[in-house]
Amino acid sequence: MIAHLDLDAFFAACEVLDHPEYAGKPLVVAGDPHGRGVVMTASYEARPFGIRSAMNAAEALRRCPNAIFVRPDHDRYRRRSRAVWDWIRGRMSCVEQVGIDEGYFELQTPYAEPARAILFDLQQGLLRETRLSASIGCGGSKTVAKIASDFRKPAGLTVVPPEQSASFLAPLELRALPGIGPRLEARLSELKLRTIGDLAALSNEALARSFPGSVGRELRDRARGIDERPVDPSPQMPVSQGAEETFPRDLSAAAEMEAWIDRLSDNVWTRLEAHDLCARRATTKIRYFDFQTLTRSQTSAEPFASAEELAAAAKSLLARALSERRAAVRLLGVYASKLCERGKELQIRLPL
């Protein structure tokens, strides 16, 4: 079975660890709420006010005037992230970290109850060791595990027996399936599809009419719980590192997009550091609301020295792309390539 672990409101949780006086209060990690700042994350006490990631910080302040606003400290978050994933790797043999606060790992059992016991012990041990809460989902595929980890946040533990994957997914809203945002959801609703189960039951003929190519087949497979992607610990030298996000709603404000570029760059930098690598080439990927996709790249003479330098390059590329076409964005990605280790550059081409 495959498990997905997601640290609960990670940036906010890090702030509470270092400032215990914030505990139990609405806390927002964001840029300047009196300027053009954007929310990066909010504590669970702040979320009932409707505060969410990528929201304008001024709007978050309007919704909750008593919230505590703190500026993000990415170096501190990366240090805590490394401690978490080093601890998990010490207990699990096959771990794939996919972001600063989330990742997958394999369990050496095909049965739900032994998996539940193992994961409960891991969850509680992580809390004792790092004082950080995590939600864990587990199932027969990455798709099921990812959805299950969101099921009972915070501190949730949801285990789906592999034979129950389809029935677990069937009643959920389409938006719960990774890769389905508002525009695609609206398109699917035109086909009278409302739930993941509706998508799973779509006939081959209807699928071919509505989604030519492989995209529809992949979506339907995922809706059925079919996802053959393995957990990839990548012990070998990677040729590139990247992170991307499909948003629950399309983004229109440049400040929101830049905030996500910062977060994605943090994720990429965390992976580079895990392999003791740096990079000279940055690529920004943009997918618009109508699925047109652009990629823009730039190569520097010297390796990027920090996540902030990588983010600055990625944001410059974002601005370039938006100057060519300004429209609502459903996905952003940041990639790093032309990797360097001990001064030796790896001559590769970034696959996108």
Secondary structure, 3 states (H helix, E strand, C coil): CEEEEEECCHHHHHHHHHCHHHCCCCEEEECCCCCCCEEEEECCCCHHHCCCCCCEHHHHHHHCCCCEEECCCHHHHHHHHHHHHHHHHCCCCCEEEEECCEEEEECCCCCHHHHHHHHHHHHHHHHHHHCCCEEEEEECCHHHHHHHHCCCCCCCEEECCHHHHHHHHCCCEHHHCCCCCHHHHHHHHHCCCCEHHHHHCCCHHHHHHHCCCHHHHHHHHHHCCCCCCCCCCCCCCCCCEEEEEEEEEEECCHHHHHHHHHHHHHHHHHHHHHCCCEEEEEEEEEEECCCCEEEEEEECCCCCCCHHHHHHHHHHHHHHHHHHCCCCEEEEEEEEEEEEECCEECCCCCCC
